[in-house]
Amino acid sequence: MNFKHQIAKYITGNLTTIQLPEIGLLGLQEGLDSESLIILAGLNKNDNPFVIQKYFDKTIEELNIELPEKRQAALIYAIGLIEEIEKGKLEIIKGVYELKNNAIDSYDFFGESDKYCYDSIGLEKFFGLFDDYFEIEECGDLWNEKKKGKLTKEVKSELITELFKWKDKIEKNGV
């Protein structure tokens, strides 16, 4: 994930303050430059968390970055995970699990639902497939291994298709 995705991951509470120097290093690798970013990237997890936070805040200010609200950060983080899946850097099921349980569930999108879970962000079909996959895995001993394998493969394929469609839709709407 890139600098923007990592900041979103931090805002959603899925990274700690002691991990901010890694984000700083990523920012430098992406060509960003500020005095505080250089210092932040040089810090490590054993440094005082208040010092790390201070240099992170100064970096954001120096780079004139507007931090997203938690709702938008959750979507940005989710997009980053989908890109990792697309690039083959993240296994689909591990990525889907992190997307649902860490990115999406870091904000109360469920509370925004109208008719279906997560329909406020167009993720209702994904959510259904997510449940289907884990139900097959948990109850799979009811089927023979061949049928279970076929069902798992079909659901994985549909999950990937839905994620890529959803990512395109979210990016078109300004995230």
N, CA and C atoms as a LAMMPS dump frame, in Angstrom:
ITEM: TIMESTEP
0
ITEM: NUMBER OF ATOMS
525
ITEM: BOX BOUNDS ff ff ff
-5.0000000000000000e+02 5.0000000000000000e+02
-5.0000000000000000e+02 5.0000000000000000e+02
-5.0000000000000000e+02 5.0000000000000000e+02
ITEM: ATOMS id mol type element x y z
1 1 1 N 0.84 -1.173 0
2 1 2 C 0 0 0
3 1 3 C 0.889 1.242 0
4 2 1 N 0.364 2.302 -0.562
5 2 2 C 1.149 3.521 -0.66
6 2 3 C 0.993 4.393 0.59
7 3 1 N 1.656 5.54 0.577
8 3 2 C 1.673 6.482 1.694
9 3 3 C 0.251 6.881 2.1
10 4 1 N -0.56 7.233 1.126
11 4 2 C -1.944 7.66 1.387
12 4 3 C -2.747 6.534 2.038
13 5 1 N -2.606 5.312 1.527
14 5 2 C -3.326 4.164 2.086
15 5 3 C -2.884 3.886 3.52
16 6 1 N -1.575 4.003 3.765
17 6 2 C -1.059 3.737 5.105
18 6 3 C -1.544 4.777 6.112
19 7 1 N -1.612 6.025 5.687
20 7 2 C -2.148 7.059 6.578
21 7 3 C -3.615 6.744 6.899
22 8 1 N -4.363 6.329 5.9
23 8 2 C -5.767 5.954 6.124
24 8 3 C -5.854 4.772 7.084
25 9 1 N -4.968 3.824 6.928
26 9 2 C -4.939 2.666 7.825
27 9 3 C -4.664 3.116 9.258
28 10 1 N -3.788 4.093 9.428
29 10 2 C -3.498 4.645 10.749
30 10 3 C -4.734 5.359 11.325
31 11 1 N -5.379 6.157 10.512
32 11 2 C -6.563 6.906 10.971
33 11 3 C -7.684 5.955 11.411
34 12 1 N -7.793 4.824 10.744
35 12 2 C -8.841 3.859 11.105
36 12 3 C -8.491 3.062 12.357
37 13 1 N -7.301 3.276 12.894
38 13 2 C -6.903 2.573 14.112
39 13 3 C -6.253 1.229 13.868
40 14 1 N -5.831 0.979 12.621
41 14 2 C -5.233 -0.302 12.289
42 14 3 C -3.711 -0.271 12.243
43 15 1 N -3.124 0.856 12.585
44 15 2 C -1.683 0.997 12.802
45 15 3 C -1.515 1.804 14.08
46 16 1 N -0.413 1.576 14.749
47 16 2 C -0.145 2.31 15.983
48 16 3 C 0.842 3.432 15.731
49 17 1 N 0.985 4.293 16.714
50 17 2 C 1.913 5.42 16.617
51 17 3 C 3.339 4.938 16.357
52 18 1 N 3.722 3.835 16.97
53 18 2 C 5.106 3.366 16.785
54 18 3 C 5.368 2.86 15.361
55 19 1 N 4.323 2.706 14.559
56 19 2 C 4.484 2.29 13.164
57 19 3 C 4.569 3.484 12.208
58 20 1 N 4.395 4.698 12.712
59 20 2 C 4.434 5.891 11.857
60 20 3 C 5.783 6.111 11.158
61 21 1 N 6.917 5.779 11.788
62 21 2 C 8.183 5.936 11.043
63 21 3 C 8.226 5.123 9.742
64 22 1 N 7.571 3.954 9.741
65 22 2 C 7.509 3.146 8.517
66 22 3 C 6.723 3.877 7.426
67 23 1 N 5.653 4.571 7.841
68 23 2 C 4.884 5.372 6.884
69 23 3 C 5.747 6.513 6.368
70 24 1 N 6.533 7.123 7.266
71 24 2 C 7.448 8.186 6.847
72 24 3 C 8.444 7.708 5.821
73 25 1 N 9.005 6.548 6.033
74 25 2 C 9.959 5.973 5.082
75 25 3 C 9.282 5.728 3.736
76 26 1 N 8.08 5.243 3.772
77 26 2 C 7.312 5.017 2.543
78 26 3 C 7.099 6.33 1.795
79 27 1 N 6.786 7.398 2.537
80 27 2 C 6.616 8.713 1.925
81 27 3 C 7.881 9.178 1.22
82 28 1 N 9.024 8.96 1.854
83 28 2 C 10.294 9.329 1.22
84 28 3 C 10.525 8.508 -0.051
85 29 1 N 10.226 7.228 0.013
86 29 2 C 10.396 6.352 -1.145
87 29 3 C 9.497 6.773 -2.304
88 30 1 N 8.37 7.409 -1.979
89 30 2 C 7.446 7.884 -3.021
90 30 3 C 7.806 9.284 -3.516
91 31 1 N 8.899 9.851 -2.997
92 31 2 C 9.354 11.145 -3.483
93 31 3 C 8.862 12.354 -2.71
94 32 1 N 8.163 12.122 -1.606
95 32 2 C 7.729 13.247 -0.783
96 32 3 C 8.933 13.779 -0.018
97 33 1 N 8.905 15.065 0.311
98 33 2 C 10.065 15.64 0.983
99 33 3 C 9.655 16.76 1.921
100 34 1 N 10.06 16.626 3.156
101 34 2 C 9.938 17.694 4.145
102 34 3 C 10.927 17.375 5.256
103 35 1 N 11.304 18.396 5.99
104 35 2 C 12.273 18.206 7.069
105 35 3 C 11.739 17.213 8.11
106 36 1 N 10.497 17.374 8.493
107 36 2 C 9.916 16.497 9.506
108 36 3 C 9.707 15.069 8.993
109 37 1 N 9.423 14.927 7.711
110 37 2 C 9.274 13.588 7.126
111 37 3 C 10.591 12.833 7.211
112 38 1 N 11.691 13.512 6.941
113 38 2 C 13.014 12.877 7.028
114 38 3 C 13.281 12.427 8.466
115 39 1 N 12.953 13.286 9.422
116 39 2 C 13.148 12.932 10.834
117 39 3 C 12.229 11.77 11.212
118 40 1 N 10.959 11.849 10.821
119 40 2 C 9.992 10.783 11.127
120 40 3 C 10.488 9.444 10.588
121 41 1 N 10.947 9.439 9.357
122 41 2 C 11.413 8.193 8.736
123 41 3 C 12.646 7.631 9.451
124 42 1 N 13.404 8.505 10.119
125 42 2 C 14.602 8.06 10.83
126 42 3 C 14.327 7.568 12.246
127 43 1 N 13.136 7.785 12.731
128 43 2 C 12.778 7.31 14.069
129 43 3 C 12.475 5.815 14.02
130 44 1 N 12.423 5.185 15.192
131 44 2 C 12.062 3.771 15.226
132 44 3 C 11.064 3.508 16.339
133 45 1 N 10.587 2.286 16.396
134 45 2 C 9.515 1.938 17.333
135 45 3 C 9.912 2.084 18.793
136 46 1 N 11.199 2.161 19.074
137 46 2 C 11.65 2.321 20.46
138 46 3 C 11.704 3.775 20.897
139 47 1 N 11.503 4.694 19.956
140 47 2 C 11.494 6.107 20.309
141 47 3 C 10.19 6.452 21.023
142 48 1 N 10.209 7.563 21.726
143 48 2 C 9.048 8.018 22.473
144 48 3 C 7.864 8.224 21.514
145 49 1 N 6.711 7.592 21.795
146 49 2 C 5.552 7.731 20.904
147 49 3 C 5.074 9.184 20.749
148 50 1 N 5.277 9.99 21.774
149 50 2 C 4.883 11.395 21.678
150 50 3 C 5.768 12.145 20.68
151 51 1 N 7.041 11.771 20.642
152 51 2 C 7.965 12.365 19.674
153 51 3 C 7.589 11.919 18.261
154 52 1 N 7.286 10.639 18.111
155 52 2 C 6.871 10.11 16.807
156 52 3 C 5.616 10.84 16.329
157 53 1 N 4.636 10.977 17.207
158 53 2 C 3.391 11.662 16.845
159 53 3 C 3.657 13.114 16.468
160 54 1 N 4.541 13.77 17.215
161 54 2 C 4.884 15.171 16.937
162 54 3 C 5.441 15.316 15.518
163 55 1 N 6.35 14.43 15.13
164 55 2 C 6.941 14.532 13.797
165 55 3 C 5.967 14.102 12.697
166 56 1 N 5.079 13.2 13.017
167 56 2 C 4.03 12.85 12.053
168 56 3 C 3.133 14.058 11.808
169 57 1 N 2.684 14.686 12.888
170 57 2 C 1.821 15.864 12.758
171 57 3 C 2.518 16.986 11.99
172 58 1 N 3.801 17.206 12.285
173 58 2 C 4.56 18.249 11.572
174 58 3 C 4.714 17.886 10.091
175 59 1 N 4.906 16.61 9.81
176 59 2 C 5.019 16.148 8.42
177 59 3 C 3.739 16.453 7.656
178 60 1 N 2.613 16.119 8.25
179 60 2 C 1.313 16.369 7.613
180 60 3 C 1.151 17.858 7.331
181 61 1 N 1.542 18.671 8.293
182 61 2 C 1.44 20.126 8.13
183 61 3 C 2.389 20.628 7.032
184 62 1 N 3.648 20.196 7.067
185 62 2 C 4.637 20.653 6.09
186 62 3 C 4.285 20.226 4.668
187 63 1 N 3.706 19.04 4.536
188 63 2 C 3.341 18.542 3.201
189 63 3 C 1.958 19.032 2.777
190 64 1 N 1.325 19.791 3.659
191 64 2 C 0.003 20.357 3.38
192 64 3 C -1.009 19.259 3.01
193 65 1 N -0.997 18.205 3.807
194 65 2 C -1.9 17.074 3.587
195 65 3 C -3.127 17.26 4.468
196 66 1 N -4.29 17.119 3.86
197 66 2 C -5.528 17.153 4.628
198 66 3 C -5.887 15.709 4.97
199 67 1 N -5.9 15.412 6.259
200 67 2 C -6.215 14.054 6.682
201 67 3 C -7.698 13.765 6.471
202 68 1 N -8.009 12.583 5.961
203 68 2 C -9.42 12.235 5.747
204 68 3 C -10.126 11.94 7.071
205 69 1 N -11.428 12.144 7.067
206 69 2 C -12.243 11.714 8.202
207 69 3 C -12.232 10.186 8.226
208 70 1 N -12.646 9.61 9.342
209 70 2 C -12.57 8.162 9.513
210 70 3 C -13.362 7.401 8.444
211 71 1 N -14.515 7.919 8.032
212 71 2 C -15.323 7.246 7.011
213 71 3 C -14.545 7.143 5.706
214 72 1 N -13.994 8.266 5.264
215 72 2 C -13.231 8.27 4.019
216 72 3 C -11.946 7.453 4.173
217 73 1 N -11.32 7.531 5.338
218 73 2 C -10.096 6.758 5.579
219 73 3 C -10.365 5.263 5.44
220 74 1 N -11.515 4.811 5.926
221 74 2 C -11.867 3.388 5.81
222 74 3 C -11.962 2.969 4.345
223 75 1 N -12.534 3.834 3.508
224 75 2 C -12.646 3.534 2.074
225 75 3 C -11.279 3.568 1.387
226 76 1 N -10.452 4.527 1.753
227 76 2 C -9.103 4.623 1.174
228 76 3 C -8.284 3.388 1.54
229 77 1 N -8.362 2.987 2.794
230 77 2 C -7.666 1.784 3.263
231 77 3 C -8.169 0.56 2.493
232 78 1 N -9.477 0.455 2.302
233 78 2 C -10.053 -0.666 1.551
234 78 3 C -9.532 -0.682 0.115
235 79 1 N -9.464 0.48 -0.52
236 79 2 C -8.938 0.573 -1.889
237 79 3 C -7.49 0.087 -1.93
238 80 1 N -6.702 0.482 -0.936
239 80 2 C -5.311 0.028 -0.866
240 80 3 C -5.204 -1.481 -0.792
241 81 1 N -6.079 -2.108 -0.014
242 81 2 C -6.068 -3.565 0.091
243 81 3 C -6.439 -4.212 -1.239
244 82 1 N -7.43 -3.655 -1.912
245 82 2 C -7.836 -4.21 -3.208
246 82 3 C -6.681 -4.101 -4.204
247 83 1 N -5.97 -2.985 -4.18
248 83 2 C -4.817 -2.836 -5.075
249 83 3 C -3.734 -3.86 -4.756
250 84 1 N -3.545 -4.166 -3.483
251 84 2 C -2.569 -5.194 -3.097
252 84 3 C -3.008 -6.568 -3.629
253 85 1 N -4.306 -6.841 -3.583
254 85 2 C -4.842 -8.096 -4.119
255 85 3 C -4.625 -8.129 -5.636
256 86 1 N -4.928 -7.027 -6.321
257 86 2 C -4.763 -6.944 -7.775
258 86 3 C -3.326 -7.216 -8.201
259 87 1 N -2.385 -6.7 -7.431
260 87 2 C -0.963 -6.851 -7.751
261 87 3 C -0.408 -8.214 -7.352
262 88 1 N -1.228 -9.01 -6.659
263 88 2 C -0.776 -10.323 -6.216
264 88 3 C 0.094 -10.265 -4.966
265 89 1 N 0.114 -9.122 -4.285
266 89 2 C 0.911 -8.971 -3.073
267 89 3 C 0.17 -9.443 -1.826
268 90 1 N -1.142 -9.641 -1.962
269 90 2 C -1.973 -10.053 -0.844
270 90 3 C -2.916 -11.141 -1.331
271 91 1 N -2.904 -12.263 -0.655
272 91 2 C -3.767 -13.39 -1.006
273 91 3 C -5.222 -12.955 -0.841
274 92 1 N -6.072 -13.374 -1.76
275 92 2 C -7.449 -12.888 -1.85
276 92 3 C -8.221 -13.037 -0.543
277 93 1 N -8.229 -14.192 0.06
278 93 2 C -9.045 -14.393 1.253
279 93 3 C -8.48 -13.625 2.446
280 94 1 N -7.182 -13.611 2.586
281 94 2 C -6.569 -12.813 3.651
282 94 3 C -6.898 -11.326 3.436
283 95 1 N -6.835 -10.878 2.19
284 95 2 C -7.14 -9.491 1.862
285 95 3 C -8.599 -9.152 2.087
286 96 1 N -9.48 -10.049 1.693
287 96 2 C -10.921 -9.851 1.871
288 96 3 C -11.256 -9.782 3.358
289 97 1 N -10.642 -10.656 4.133
290 97 2 C -10.87 -10.662 5.577
291 97 3 C -10.426 -9.336 6.197
292 98 1 N -9.223 -8.869 5.828
293 98 2 C -8.734 -7.59 6.355
294 98 3 C -9.598 -6.426 5.875
295 99 1 N -10.021 -6.493 4.624
296 99 2 C -10.877 -5.431 4.086
297 99 3 C -12.163 -5.322 4.891
298 100 1 N -12.818 -6.445 5.114
299 100 2 C -14.093 -6.44 5.837
300 100 3 C -13.896 -6.119 7.318
301 101 1 N -13.018 -6.848 7.981
302 101 2 C -12.925 -6.76 9.44
303 101 3 C -12.066 -5.604 9.951
304 102 1 N -11.151 -5.102 9.151
305 102 2 C -10.305 -4.002 9.612
306 102 3 C -10.676 -2.685 8.941
307 103 1 N -10.752 -2.675 7.625
308 103 2 C -11.024 -1.418 6.917
309 103 3 C -12.495 -1.022 7.042
310 104 1 N -13.38 -1.826 6.514
311 104 2 C -14.805 -1.473 6.481
312 104 3 C -15.41 -1.406 7.883
313 105 1 N -15.073 -2.347 8.733
314 105 2 C -15.651 -2.347 10.077
315 105 3 C -15.018 -1.324 11.017
316 106 1 N -14.02 -0.571 10.543
317 106 2 C -13.444 0.485 11.386
318 106 3 C -14.371 1.7 11.452
319 107 1 N -15.366 1.728 10.572
320 107 2 C -16.364 2.786 10.569
321 107 3 C -17.739 2.111 10.577
322 108 1 N -18.74 2.763 11.091
323 108 2 C -20.071 2.15 11.184
324 108 3 C -20.863 2.283 9.881
325 109 1 N -20.376 1.646 8.821
326 109 2 C -21.131 1.622 7.567
327 109 3 C -22.405 0.802 7.732
328 110 1 N -22.354 -0.178 8.613
329 110 2 C -23.539 -1.001 8.868
330 110 3 C -24.695 -0.117 9.34
331 111 1 N -24.388 0.856 10.186
332 111 2 C -25.398 1.766 10.692
333 111 3 C -26.011 2.655 9.621
334 112 1 N -25.312 2.816 8.5
335 112 2 C -25.816 3.617 7.38
336 112 3 C -26.708 2.798 6.45
337 113 1 N -26.73 1.489 6.65
338 113 2 C -27.454 0.602 5.746
339 113 3 C -28.927 0.973 5.66
340 114 1 N -29.486 0.831 4.451
341 114 2 C -30.897 1.125 4.228
342 114 3 C -31.682 -0.181 4.194
343 115 1 N -31.488 -0.948 3.117
344 115 2 C -32.193 -2.231 2.978
345 115 3 C -31.276 -3.412 3.283
346 116 1 N -30.019 -3.315 2.868
347 116 2 C -29.087 -4.429 2.976
348 116 3 C -27.819 -3.963 3.682
349 117 1 N -27.117 -4.905 4.291
350 117 2 C -25.86 -4.576 4.967
351 117 3 C -24.888 -3.917 3.989
352 118 1 N -24.387 -2.773 4.351
353 118 2 C -23.359 -2.036 3.607
354 118 3 C -23.833 -1.494 2.263
355 119 1 N -25.152 -1.35 2.076
356 119 2 C -25.645 -0.822 0.807
357 119 3 C -25.356 0.669 0.644
358 120 1 N -25.044 1.375 1.73
359 120 2 C -24.737 2.805 1.618
360 120 3 C -23.46 3.053 0.832
361 121 1 N -22.601 2.045 0.769
362 121 2 C -21.362 2.18 -0.005
363 121 3 C -21.302 1.176 -1.16
364 122 1 N -22.426 0.521 -1.43
365 122 2 C -22.498 -0.397 -2.564
366 122 3 C -21.754 -1.698 -2.359
367 123 1 N -21.62 -2.113 -1.117
368 123 2 C -20.841 -3.306 -0.814
369 123 3 C -21.7 -4.488 -0.361
370 124 1 N -22.997 -4.396 -0.593
371 124 2 C -23.899 -5.436 -0.098
372 124 3 C -23.664 -6.8 -0.754
373 125 1 N -23.4 -6.831 -2.05
374 125 2 C -23.154 -8.116 -2.716
375 125 3 C -21.851 -8.737 -2.217
376 126 1 N -20.829 -7.902 -2.046
377 126 2 C -19.557 -8.378 -1.496
378 126 3 C -19.79 -9 -0.115
379 127 1 N -20.561 -8.31 0.717
380 127 2 C -20.813 -8.797 2.064
381 127 3 C -21.483 -10.17 2.032
382 128 1 N -22.438 -10.342 1.143
383 128 2 C -23.105 -11.639 1.007
384 128 3 C -22.135 -12.73 0.578
385 129 1 N -21.276 -12.406 -0.376
386 129 2 C -20.271 -13.376 -0.836
387 129 3 C -19.262 -13.695 0.271
388 130 1 N -18.889 -12.664 1.036
389 130 2 C -17.974 -12.843 2.165
390 130 3 C -18.569 -13.858 3.143
391 131 1 N -19.833 -13.676 3.471
392 131 2 C -20.511 -14.62 4.365
393 131 3 C -20.588 -16.012 3.752
394 132 1 N -20.912 -16.087 2.46
395 132 2 C -20.995 -17.38 1.775
396 132 3 C -19.677 -18.131 1.868
397 133 1 N -18.572 -17.433 1.599
398 133 2 C -17.256 -18.091 1.614
399 133 3 C -16.982 -18.702 2.987
400 134 1 N -17.149 -17.91 4.031
401 134 2 C -16.827 -18.423 5.363
402 134 3 C -17.822 -19.47 5.837
403 135 1 N -19.05 -19.425 5.346
404 135 2 C -20.023 -20.472 5.657
405 135 3 C -19.609 -21.786 4.995
406 136 1 N -19.152 -21.705 3.756
407 136 2 C -18.678 -22.906 3.059
408 136 3 C -17.49 -23.499 3.809
409 137 1 N -16.582 -22.638 4.24
410 137 2 C -15.401 -23.113 4.968
411 137 3 C -15.784 -23.765 6.305
412 138 1 N -16.708 -23.147 7.022
413 138 2 C -17.094 -23.66 8.331
414 138 3 C -17.982 -24.897 8.241
415 139 1 N -18.86 -24.929 7.247
416 139 2 C -19.81 -26.043 7.127
417 139 3 C -19.437 -26.977 5.986
418 140 1 N -18.271 -26.816 5.46
419 140 2 C -17.847 -27.563 4.281
420 140 3 C -17.803 -29.057 4.45
421 141 1 N -17.743 -29.534 5.696
422 141 2 C -17.697 -30.979 5.907
423 141 3 C -19.026 -31.646 5.562
424 142 1 N -20.057 -30.838 5.275
425 142 2 C -21.338 -31.39 4.846
426 142 3 C -21.29 -31.826 3.383
427 143 1 N -20.315 -31.299 2.635
428 143 2 C -20.147 -31.66 1.235
429 143 3 C -18.865 -32.459 1.076
430 144 1 N -18.781 -33.16 -0.046
431 144 2 C -17.516 -33.829 -0.305
432 144 3 C -16.472 -32.773 -0.707
433 145 1 N -15.23 -33.115 -0.634
434 145 2 C -14.14 -32.155 -0.886
435 145 3 C -14.192 -31.563 -2.298
436 146 1 N -14.621 -32.36 -3.285
437 146 2 C -14.694 -31.867 -4.658
438 146 3 C -15.729 -30.744 -4.765
439 147 1 N -16.913 -30.971 -4.186
440 147 2 C -17.967 -29.955 -4.235
441 147 3 C -17.558 -28.722 -3.431
442 148 1 N -16.963 -28.928 -2.262
443 148 2 C -16.514 -27.812 -1.437
444 148 3 C -15.474 -26.98 -2.194
445 149 1 N -14.523 -27.649 -2.824
446 149 2 C -13.491 -26.955 -3.59
447 149 3 C -14.068 -26.141 -4.736
448 150 1 N -15.06 -26.716 -5.426
449 150 2 C -15.707 -26.012 -6.535
450 150 3 C -16.455 -24.774 -6.033
451 151 1 N -17.21 -24.935 -4.963
452 151 2 C -17.95 -23.806 -4.392
453 151 3 C -17.005 -22.701 -3.911
454 152 1 N -15.946 -23.088 -3.232
455 152 2 C -14.966 -22.123 -2.728
456 152 3 C -14.349 -21.348 -3.882
457 153 1 N -13.989 -22.047 -4.937
458 153 2 C -13.379 -21.404 -6.108
459 153 3 C -14.353 -20.419 -6.76
460 154 1 N -15.616 -20.823 -6.896
461 154 2 C -16.631 -19.952 -7.5
462 154 3 C -16.833 -18.68 -6.674
463 155 1 N -16.933 -18.844 -5.366
464 155 2 C -17.166 -17.688 -4.501
465 155 3 C -15.948 -16.767 -4.515
466 156 1 N -14.742 -17.327 -4.497
467 156 2 C -13.522 -16.504 -4.571
468 156 3 C -13.521 -15.674 -5.848
469 157 1 N -13.873 -16.313 -6.948
470 157 2 C -13.912 -15.621 -8.234
471 157 3 C -14.921 -14.48 -8.214
472 158 1 N -16.105 -14.744 -7.66
473 158 2 C -17.125 -13.701 -7.565
474 158 3 C -16.69 -12.573 -6.63
475 159 1 N -16.002 -12.921 -5.533
476 159 2 C -15.495 -11.908 -4.605
477 159 3 C -14.526 -10.96 -5.316
478 160 1 N -13.62 -11.539 -6.082
479 160 2 C -12.642 -10.727 -6.808
480 160 3 C -13.35 -9.798 -7.788
481 161 1 N -14.277 -10.343 -8.544
482 161 2 C -15.024 -9.537 -9.516
483 161 3 C -15.755 -8.389 -8.825
484 162 1 N -16.435 -8.683 -7.731
485 162 2 C -17.173 -7.655 -6.996
486 162 3 C -16.246 -6.588 -6.427
487 163 1 N -15.11 -7.012 -5.879
488 163 2 C -14.164 -6.044 -5.314
489 163 3 C -13.643 -5.086 -6.37
490 164 1 N -13.291 -5.604 -7.529
491 164 2 C -12.744 -4.747 -8.584
492 164 3 C -13.808 -3.786 -9.111
493 165 1 N -15.042 -4.261 -9.235
494 165 2 C -16.128 -3.373 -9.662
495 165 3 C -16.378 -2.29 -8.608
496 166 1 N -16.375 -2.704 -7.351
497 166 2 C -16.608 -1.762 -6.262
498 166 3 C -15.494 -0.715 -6.194
499 167 1 N -14.262 -1.143 -6.35
500 167 2 C -13.117 -0.22 -6.33
501 167 3 C -13.272 0.834 -7.419
502 168 1 N -13.606 0.412 -8.623
503 168 2 C -13.803 1.362 -9.73
504 168 3 C -14.918 2.353 -9.405
505 169 1 N -16 1.856 -8.839
506 169 2 C -17.134 2.718 -8.485
507 169 3 C -16.734 3.741 -7.418
508 170 1 N -16.045 3.305 -6.391
509 170 2 C -15.62 4.193 -5.303
510 170 3 C -14.641 5.239 -5.828
511 171 1 N -13.701 4.821 -6.649
512 171 2 C -12.71 5.778 -7.189
513 171 3 C -13.366 6.806 -8.103
514 172 1 N -14.382 6.415 -8.848
515 172 2 C -15.103 7.364 -9.701
516 172 3 C -15.826 8.424 -8.885
517 173 1 N -16.24 8.032 -7.675
518 173 2 C -16.989 8.961 -6.823
519 173 3 C -16.092 9.803 -5.928
520 174 1 N -14.792 9.808 -6.196
521 174 2 C -13.918 10.751 -5.517
522 174 3 C -13.062 10.283 -4.372
523 175 1 N -12.943 9.018 -4.121
524 175 2 C -12.053 8.573 -3.04
525 175 3 C -10.676 8.349 -3.618
